[in-house]
Amino acid sequence: MAVEQVERWEPVAGVETPVARAVTAENELGLCVTLKFSEIRDGHESDLRLVFGKVPAYVVHEEFVHPWPHEAAPTLKGEWDRFFYPLLIVKKSLWHASFSESNLLNWPNCIHYRLLTLDQIVDVLCNKSPTVEWIAADDDPDNTSTQ
């Protein structure tokens, strides 16, 4: 059996702290996840919006019930070095492998993205690069648009 491997995903500069929580929204345009960096004390003043568009699958777990063995993740640096880096790509993904080829027929070459917060883990399968941008903490507080 293949062992999952996680690696740091760095779509933007400035990820230096943990993430307080994730706000997910899905509508006819697809999936949007806003990572709430602004809710970390002495943290970033902005939040990170990831627009995945249509995806074949995503799941949000409470951190303590996620089946992934946590010891293998890269960590943040400096004063936050006890915390995992929040943006990951999963290689040899067991979750991705659990889908049959027919399930993903319209979704070739999916990547398994894993987003870590202090209390949630969001896993997303997507076959294109998401749009990622820093937004003001008060923009779209309920994450109701996916653009």
C-alpha positions as CSV (number, residue, x, y, z in Angstrom):
1,M,0.0,0.0,0.0
2,A,1.3,3.4,-0.9
3,V,2.0,5.9,1.9
4,E,0.5,9.4,1.5
5,Q,3.0,12.2,1.3
6,V,2.1,15.8,1.9
7,E,4.1,18.8,0.6
8,R,3.9,22.5,1.1
9,W,1.7,24.3,-1.5
10,E,2.7,27.9,-1.9
11,P,0.3,29.6,-4.3
12,V,0.8,33.1,-2.7
13,A,3.4,34.7,-0.5
14,G,2.8,35.7,3.1
15,V,1.5,32.5,4.7
16,E,3.3,32.7,8.0
17,T,0.7,31.8,10.7
18,P,-1.8,29.1,11.3
19,V,-5.4,29.6,10.1
20,A,-8.2,30.1,12.7
21,R,-10.9,28.5,10.6
22,A,-12.2,27.9,7.1
23,V,-15.4,29.2,5.6
24,T,-16.7,27.0,2.7
25,A,-19.4,27.9,0.2
26,E,-20.6,26.0,-2.8
27,N,-23.0,27.3,-5.4
28,E,-23.7,26.8,-9.1
29,L,-20.2,28.3,-9.8
30,G,-18.4,25.9,-7.6
31,L,-16.5,25.8,-4.4
32,C,-14.9,28.7,-2.6
33,V,-12.9,28.4,0.7
34,T,-11.9,31.4,2.7
35,L,-9.1,30.8,5.2
36,K,-9.5,33.1,8.2
37,F,-5.9,34.2,8.9
38,S,-7.2,37.5,10.4
39,E,-8.7,35.8,13.4
40,I,-5.2,34.7,14.7
41,R,-3.9,37.0,17.4
42,D,-1.0,39.1,16.0
43,G,-1.6,37.4,12.7
44,H,-2.3,38.5,9.2
45,E,-4.7,41.4,8.6
46,S,-6.2,39.6,5.5
47,D,-7.8,36.4,4.8
48,L,-7.0,34.0,1.9
49,R,-9.7,33.2,-0.6
50,L,-9.4,30.0,-2.7
51,V,-11.8,29.7,-5.6
52,F,-11.8,26.1,-6.9
53,G,-14.8,26.3,-9.2
54,K,-16.5,23.0,-9.9
55,V,-14.9,20.1,-8.1
56,P,-15.7,16.4,-8.0
57,A,-15.4,16.1,-4.2
58,Y,-14.5,18.0,-1.1
59,V,-14.9,17.2,2.6
60,V,-14.6,19.2,5.8
61,H,-13.5,17.3,8.9
62,E,-13.1,18.5,12.5
63,E,-9.4,18.2,13.0
64,F,-9.6,15.6,15.7
65,V,-11.6,13.1,13.6
66,H,-9.6,13.4,10.3
67,P,-8.1,10.0,9.4
68,W,-4.8,11.4,8.3
69,P,-1.6,10.8,10.4
70,H,-0.5,14.3,11.2
71,E,3.1,13.7,12.0
72,A,4.2,13.9,8.4
73,A,3.3,17.5,7.6
74,P,5.7,20.5,7.1
75,T,5.5,23.1,9.8
76,L,5.5,26.9,9.9
77,K,8.6,28.8,10.8
78,G,9.7,31.1,13.7
79,E,7.3,31.6,16.6
80,W,4.7,29.4,14.8
81,D,7.0,26.4,14.3
82,R,4.7,24.1,16.5
83,F,2.0,24.5,13.9
84,F,1.6,22.8,10.5
85,Y,1.9,24.8,7.3
86,P,-1.8,25.3,6.3
87,L,-1.7,24.7,2.5
88,L,-0.7,21.3,1.4
89,I,-0.9,19.0,-1.7
90,V,-1.3,15.3,-1.0
91,K,0.7,12.9,-3.1
92,K,-0.3,9.2,-3.3
93,S,-3.6,10.2,-1.8
94,L,-5.6,7.4,-0.4
95,W,-8.8,9.5,-0.5
96,H,-8.2,10.3,-4.2
97,A,-7.5,6.6,-4.9
98,S,-10.8,5.6,-3.3
99,F,-12.7,7.1,-6.2
100,S,-13.2,4.8,-9.2
101,E,-12.0,5.9,-12.7
102,S,-15.7,6.3,-13.7
103,N,-16.3,8.6,-10.8
104,L,-13.6,10.9,-12.1
105,L,-14.2,10.5,-15.8
106,N,-15.0,14.2,-16.3
107,W,-12.2,15.2,-13.8
108,P,-8.9,14.0,-15.2
109,N,-5.6,14.8,-13.5
110,C,-7.1,15.8,-10.1
111,I,-4.9,17.2,-7.4
112,H,-5.7,16.6,-3.7
113,Y,-5.5,19.8,-1.8
114,R,-5.5,19.8,2.0
115,L,-6.2,23.0,3.9
116,L,-5.4,22.9,7.7
117,T,-6.9,25.2,10.3
118,L,-6.8,25.1,14.1
119,D,-10.0,23.0,14.2
120,Q,-10.8,21.8,10.7
121,I,-9.2,20.1,7.8
122,V,-10.6,20.7,4.3
123,D,-9.8,18.2,1.6
124,V,-10.5,19.1,-2.0
125,L,-10.1,17.2,-5.3
126,C,-9.7,19.6,-8.2
127,N,-8.4,19.2,-11.7
128,K,-7.3,22.8,-12.3
129,S,-5.4,25.4,-10.3
130,P,-7.6,27.4,-8.0
131,T,-7.6,31.2,-8.0
132,V,-5.9,32.3,-4.8
133,E,-5.9,35.8,-3.4
134,W,-5.5,37.8,-0.2
135,I,-8.7,39.7,0.6
136,A,-9.6,42.2,3.3
137,A,-10.9,40.5,6.4
138,D,-14.2,42.2,6.1
139,D,-14.8,41.4,2.4
140,D,-17.4,38.7,1.8
141,P,-17.6,37.7,5.5
142,D,-20.1,34.9,4.8
143,N,-18.2,33.7,1.7
144,T,-21.3,33.9,-0.3
145,S,-19.8,34.5,-3.7
146,T,-17.4,32.3,-5.7
147,Q,-16.9,35.0,-8.4
